[in-house]
Amino acid sequence: MITRFFKYLFTTKAQRDQQDLEVAQAMFRNAQLHPACKLLDSLLERNPDCAGAWMLRGAAKRLINKPKEAVADLERALTLDIQADASGCHFQLALCWRMLGDETKALTHCA
């Protein structure tokens, strides 16, 4: 326990953010969507420029039937540097817009 505490103490903010993102991704894969969102909330509070966290939280919100909130998160992710997963973000946005009944916007993101 003490060893873990000291490791945490001497990790950088970027390392802690990356660790939290990886834990949230594992939660997402295990369908623990609400806990993943809570962890991502705190991560985004500390680091509002983490595109991966915005995208993951948007995908989780879509799956817990909050497509309007998901759209906001996913659109925020697109304004940041997503690094090779802009297509995944557009796909999630298309699914959200379809859930919201806007086929035109859904098709726009599919293009």
ZIRAZI-V475091 format. One line per field, one symbol per residue. psi: psi as a letter, one per 20 degrees, with the letter a starting at -180 (. if undefined). A space follows every 10 residues. Layout:
psi=???
This chain:
psi=ghghghgghj qrghgggggh ghghgggghj kmgghggggh ghghghnijn hhgggghggg hghklmhghg ggghhghhir oinjkhhhgh gggghghghi jnhghghghh .
